[in-house]
Amino acid sequence: MFKIERPEQCNKKTKKKIIWLISILFIVTAGSATFWYNKSYLILYYLTLKYNHFKVNDKLYAKNRLINNTSTYGPYNISLYRKIKPVNSNSSGRPFMMRCAWSINSDSLCKYKTAYIGNYTGYEIYGMANTENKYHPMTFLSITTNKKALVKDYVDALPAGYEFDEGPLYVTLFEIGDKELHTFRAIKK
């Protein structure tokens, strides 16, 4: 009736349980470490899925807070970005986004009574370097721009060993919407 186990059988079962426990603990630890290391990218992918409902060639519009922003320093410009890459492909540097020499001027948009900034062509999640050369990932939408509102802006100096990548211009996801604005501030002359 009762099965009597030998000591070597008990040791085998205990060893199997310990191996399973260590394996599960390793998998949970590795999964947690991977999540924490990539947390900002995972959050951005989630936000992109939630807020980026655009299809290729959809019209993009500047948000109301950007168009109707009045400042004593002049009109607000919506920054455009370009991808930069290391000049030497064997370099240890990595590509990232940087503000480019062009921006979209809110006064021009008000003058033409439209918040249209361009058409959607895709998106990318890329890092953007700050002043301490730390990379912060952001969601960028690639666009074909509204040429009427495009203005030349000042350019930050490219980091040594980098060049602009030939490609589209980008705008950040949270500066645009999918609907035309109904009101525009009056341009003072």
Secondary structure, 3 states (H helix, E strand, C coil): CCCCCCHHHHHHHHHHHHHHHHHHHHHHHHHHHHHHHCHHHHHHHHHHHHHCCCCCCCEEEECHHHHCCCCCCCCCEEEEEEEEEECCCCCCCCCEEEEEEEEEEHHHHHHCCCCEEEEEEEEEEEEEECCCCCEEEEEEEEEEECHHHEEECCCCCCCCCEEECCCCEEEEHHHEECCCCCCCCCCCC
